[in-house]
């Protein structure tokens, strides 16, 4: 019997799926996939069963893989990521048995699914899907977002190294963190970057990159938060706090 690994594989992955868990009498199902042109119905029908093979009670992020065998005895590998704090699971299908690479891919994808830019996920998946696979022993490199991060550039220009370390430590200790700026672009960029820099961790508490006046009461929340406050709003807060204290 020949190798069960396909030769001349063209794409890093064949299909990415997001799935909803079973609920009462409903089986798990796929709510989105990429690319849309992937039409192997037998494989897609099997994915929910392997993504939720039994009742899951994990309290930490869990990665695992499964294998589907076609009529030619060739394997399709499935790599799954379950996050107990997420409402869905994500799965990537590939002909390549690169477990560690796909677990990192799923972690990156999970972060982008919570991005403020709704197009980030599809742009990333498109970039990876269209990237040319390297020869054996060579690096596989994907250029995403033109290789740049405008948020990080803004962050590095606005915040010095010492304050970056203070912000980083404050996020790890789950403190209440406020950014203040008169420029909304800088404000949101700094809040988003602070969140990005703790990758692969994700800020789980209140996260408002730009606080509108109508949500000013959020600053009284007795729980951790990461909030960007426009300077004009901050001036009102300062006066308001003095009045309340007096």
Secondary structure as UniProt FT lines:
FT   STRAND          15..20
FT   TURN            24..25
FT   STRAND          29..34
FT   TURN            36..37
FT   HELIX           41..51
FT   STRAND          62..69
FT   TURN            71..72
FT   STRAND          75..82
FT   TURN            84..85
FT   STRAND          88..94
FT   HELIX           99..112
FT   TURN            113..114
FT   TURN            118..119
FT   HELIX           120..130
FT   TURN            136..137
FT   HELIX           145..147
FT   HELIX           150..158
FT   HELIX           161..172
FT   TURN            173..174
FT   STRAND          176..181
FT   HELIX           184..197
FT   TURN            198..200
FT   STRAND          206..211
FT   HELIX           213..220
FT   STRAND          225..230
FT   HELIX           231..245
//
